[in-house]
Amino acid sequence: MDRAFRRKRPTVPSASIRRVVVTPLLLSHPVLLTFGYVPRYQVSLNRQLVDFATSWPYARLAILGIVIIMLTVASSLPPIRRRLTYDAWHGGHLAMYLAIGLVSLHQASGAEMLRQPWWGRYWVALHLAVIGAFVVFRAARPVFKLAQHRFRIDRIVSESDEVTSVYLTGRRLERFSFRAGQYANVAFLTKGQWAPHPFSFSAAPNGRCLRISIKAVGDFTGRIRHLTPGSFVLREGPLGTVNK
């Protein structure tokens, strides 16, 4: 790999640290609510939980959403993460979107203020903005970039027994820029390789081709050297924040 293009240390905290910080905030609502109602109504903890699940609108769906969030966070802990395949780990994180939707149903049905016309319209607009951002940045933008640059596999080069470099070509690559240390979520549009995986750029931008070098560490990466030149590539990125 180019010496001048070594990966730099990110300046942002790791995703695992962010989850550890955010998850207690998400769980504080049901926990504080439960322990607040128990002394107020002089009931047992189990009785209060049953009351929430059976009496509150969409509470069961919200509980399911919280369980999904907790399992997803647990899957990111290093001892568990090392035992999971990338596809299993990635699938669990995609389930977070389902969890947020389930929790939102409970929020929308249980909030008294949302029955007021102004707050109700604000709530709907807020959710539409979030869903729209997801569709645009996670789905529409990669498809637009594919139509703009027509990324495809140019050639496959075996660097060693374990490392394979994939060279990508396309149109107007001089307009596609990235920095040392950044990566992209790449999906090879060929049979068995559609699932997006994060790969770092291993050569500086030159306006002619892109290079990603991949070490065989599992089933997916072990099949990289068997990719067919000419196959289209869907790419999300560049991603990642790096030092200057």
C-alpha positions as CSV (number, residue, x, y, z in Angstrom):
1,M,0.0,0.0,0.0
2,D,1.1,3.6,-0.5
3,R,3.2,4.8,2.4
4,A,1.7,8.3,2.1
5,F,-1.7,6.8,2.5
6,R,-1.6,5.1,5.8
7,R,-4.8,5.0,7.9
8,K,-4.9,7.8,10.6
9,R,-6.4,7.6,14.0
10,P,-10.0,8.8,14.1
11,T,-10.7,11.9,16.1
12,V,-14.2,10.8,17.1
13,P,-15.1,8.4,19.9
14,S,-15.7,4.8,18.8
15,A,-19.2,3.6,18.1
16,S,-19.1,1.3,21.1
17,I,-18.5,4.3,23.5
18,R,-21.3,6.2,21.9
19,R,-23.7,3.2,22.4
20,V,-22.7,2.9,26.1
21,V,-23.5,6.6,26.6
22,V,-26.8,6.7,24.7
23,T,-28.3,3.4,25.8
24,P,-28.8,4.3,29.4
25,L,-30.6,7.5,28.3
26,L,-33.0,5.4,26.2
27,L,-33.6,3.0,29.1
28,S,-34.1,5.7,31.7
29,H,-37.6,6.4,30.7
30,P,-39.2,3.0,31.4
31,V,-37.0,2.4,34.5
32,L,-37.7,5.7,36.1
33,L,-41.4,5.5,35.2
34,T,-41.7,2.0,36.8
35,F,-39.9,2.9,40.0
36,G,-42.0,6.1,40.2
37,Y,-45.3,4.4,39.9
38,V,-44.6,1.5,42.3
39,P,-44.6,3.6,45.5
40,R,-47.2,6.0,44.2
41,Y,-49.8,3.2,43.7
42,Q,-48.5,0.8,46.4
43,V,-48.1,-2.1,44.0
44,S,-45.4,-4.6,43.5
45,L,-42.8,-4.2,40.8
46,N,-44.1,-7.2,38.8
47,R,-47.7,-5.9,39.1
48,Q,-46.7,-2.5,37.7
49,L,-44.8,-4.0,34.8
50,V,-47.8,-6.2,33.9
51,D,-50.1,-3.1,34.1
52,F,-47.8,-1.2,31.7
53,A,-47.7,-4.1,29.3
54,T,-51.5,-4.7,29.3
55,S,-53.0,-1.3,29.8
56,W,-50.8,1.3,28.1
57,P,-51.1,1.8,24.3
58,Y,-48.6,-0.1,22.3
59,A,-46.6,-0.8,25.4
60,R,-45.8,-4.4,24.4
61,L,-44.4,-3.1,21.1
62,A,-42.3,-0.6,23.0
63,I,-41.0,-3.3,25.3
64,L,-40.1,-5.4,22.3
65,G,-38.3,-2.4,20.8
66,I,-36.3,-1.9,24.1
67,V,-35.3,-5.6,24.0
68,I,-34.0,-5.2,20.4
69,I,-32.0,-2.2,21.4
70,M,-30.5,-4.0,24.4
71,L,-29.6,-7.0,22.3
72,T,-28.0,-4.8,19.6
73,V,-25.9,-3.0,22.2
74,A,-24.9,-6.3,23.8
75,S,-23.8,-7.6,20.3
76,S,-21.3,-4.7,20.1
77,L,-19.5,-5.6,23.2
78,P,-16.0,-7.0,22.3
79,P,-16.4,-10.5,23.8
80,I,-19.7,-11.0,21.9
81,R,-18.8,-9.1,18.8
82,R,-15.8,-11.4,18.2
83,R,-18.1,-14.5,18.1
84,L,-20.5,-13.0,15.6
85,T,-20.2,-13.0,11.8
86,Y,-20.3,-9.6,10.2
87,D,-23.7,-10.4,8.6
88,A,-25.2,-11.3,12.0
89,W,-23.8,-8.1,13.6
90,H,-25.0,-5.9,10.7
91,G,-28.4,-7.5,10.6
92,G,-28.8,-6.8,14.3
93,H,-28.1,-3.1,13.7
94,L,-30.6,-3.0,10.9
95,A,-33.1,-4.2,13.5
96,M,-32.6,-0.9,15.3
97,Y,-34.7,0.8,12.7
98,L,-37.6,-1.6,13.6
99,A,-37.0,-1.0,17.3
100,I,-37.2,2.8,16.9
101,G,-40.4,2.4,14.9
102,L,-42.0,0.2,17.6
103,V,-41.1,2.7,20.3
104,S,-42.4,5.6,18.3
105,L,-45.8,4.0,18.0
106,H,-46.0,3.9,21.8
107,Q,-44.8,7.5,22.1
108,A,-47.3,8.8,19.6
109,S,-50.3,7.0,21.2
110,G,-49.5,7.8,24.8
111,A,-48.4,11.4,24.7
112,E,-51.3,13.7,25.8
113,M,-49.8,16.7,24.1
114,L,-49.9,15.0,20.7
115,R,-53.7,15.2,20.8
116,Q,-53.3,19.0,20.3
117,P,-53.3,19.8,16.6
118,W,-50.1,21.8,16.6
119,W,-48.1,19.2,18.5
120,G,-49.5,16.4,16.4
121,R,-48.4,18.0,13.1
122,Y,-45.0,18.8,14.6
123,W,-44.6,15.1,15.6
124,V,-45.6,13.8,12.2
125,A,-43.3,16.3,10.4
126,L,-40.4,15.3,12.7
127,H,-40.8,11.7,11.9
128,L,-41.2,12.3,8.2
129,A,-38.0,14.4,8.2
130,V,-36.1,11.5,9.9
131,I,-37.5,8.9,7.6
132,G,-36.7,11.1,4.6
133,A,-33.1,11.6,5.7
134,F,-32.7,7.9,6.0
135,V,-34.1,7.2,2.6
136,V,-32.0,9.9,1.0
137,F,-28.7,9.3,2.6
138,R,-28.8,5.5,3.1
139,A,-30.6,4.5,-0.1
140,A,-31.1,7.2,-2.7
141,R,-27.6,8.7,-2.5
142,P,-25.6,5.5,-3.2
143,V,-27.9,4.7,-6.2
144,F,-27.4,8.3,-7.4
145,K,-23.6,8.0,-7.1
146,L,-23.8,4.7,-9.0
147,A,-25.7,6.4,-11.8
148,Q,-23.3,9.3,-11.8
149,H,-19.9,7.5,-11.7
150,R,-20.9,4.0,-12.9
151,F,-18.5,2.3,-10.5
152,R,-17.5,-1.2,-11.6
153,I,-14.7,-3.7,-10.9
154,D,-11.7,-3.0,-13.2
155,R,-9.4,-5.8,-12.0
156,I,-8.5,-8.0,-9.0
157,V,-4.9,-8.2,-7.8
158,S,-3.7,-10.7,-5.2
159,E,-1.2,-8.8,-3.0
160,S,-0.5,-11.9,-0.8
161,D,-2.1,-15.1,0.2
162,E,-4.5,-13.2,2.5
163,V,-4.8,-9.7,0.9
164,T,-6.6,-8.9,-2.3
165,S,-6.8,-5.4,-3.9
166,V,-9.9,-4.5,-5.9
167,Y,-9.5,-1.7,-8.5
168,L,-12.6,0.2,-9.3
169,T,-13.1,2.3,-12.4
170,G,-15.9,4.5,-13.6
171,R,-16.9,7.9,-15.0
172,R,-15.8,11.3,-13.8
173,L,-13.7,9.9,-11.0
174,E,-11.8,13.2,-10.7
175,R,-14.9,14.5,-9.0
176,F,-14.9,11.7,-6.4
177,S,-12.6,12.8,-3.6
178,F,-11.7,11.3,-0.2
179,R,-9.0,11.6,2.4
180,A,-6.4,9.2,3.9
181,G,-8.0,6.9,6.5
182,Q,-11.6,7.1,5.1
183,Y,-13.6,4.1,4.1
184,A,-16.8,3.2,2.2
185,N,-19.6,0.7,2.6
186,V,-19.2,-1.3,-0.6
187,A,-21.6,-3.8,-2.1
188,F,-20.5,-5.8,-5.2
189,L,-23.5,-6.3,-7.4
190,T,-22.8,-9.9,-8.1
191,K,-24.3,-13.2,-6.8
192,G,-23.6,-13.7,-3.1
193,Q,-21.8,-10.4,-2.6
194,W,-24.7,-7.9,-2.4
195,A,-24.4,-7.3,1.4
196,P,-22.5,-4.0,2.0
197,H,-19.2,-4.2,4.0
198,P,-16.9,-1.4,5.1
199,F,-13.6,-1.3,3.3
200,S,-10.8,1.4,3.6
201,F,-9.3,3.0,0.5
202,S,-5.8,1.9,0.1
203,A,-4.5,4.3,-2.5
204,A,-4.8,8.1,-2.8
205,P,-7.3,9.5,-5.3
206,N,-5.9,9.9,-8.8
207,G,-8.9,10.5,-11.0
208,R,-8.5,7.2,-12.9
209,C,-9.3,4.4,-10.4
210,L,-10.0,3.6,-6.8
211,R,-8.3,0.9,-4.8
212,I,-9.5,-1.0,-1.8
213,S,-7.4,-3.8,-0.3
214,I,-9.2,-6.5,1.6
215,K,-7.8,-9.1,4.0
216,A,-9.5,-12.5,3.9
217,V,-10.8,-13.0,7.5
218,G,-14.2,-14.7,6.8
219,D,-16.5,-16.2,4.2
220,F,-17.3,-13.0,2.5
221,T,-13.8,-11.6,2.3
222,G,-12.5,-15.0,1.3
223,R,-14.5,-14.8,-1.9
224,I,-13.2,-11.4,-2.9
225,R,-10.5,-12.7,-5.2
226,H,-13.2,-14.6,-7.2
227,L,-15.1,-11.4,-8.1
228,T,-15.8,-10.9,-11.8
229,P,-14.3,-7.8,-13.5
230,G,-17.0,-5.6,-15.0
231,S,-19.5,-6.1,-12.1
232,F,-21.1,-2.9,-10.9
233,V,-20.4,-1.7,-7.4
234,L,-22.7,0.2,-5.0
235,R,-20.8,2.5,-2.7
236,E,-21.8,4.5,0.3
237,G,-19.2,7.0,1.4
238,P,-16.5,8.1,1.8
239,L,-17.2,7.8,5.5
240,G,-15.1,8.4,8.6
241,T,-13.5,11.4,10.3
242,V,-9.7,11.5,10.3
243,N,-7.0,13.9,11.5
244,K,-5.6,16.5,9.1
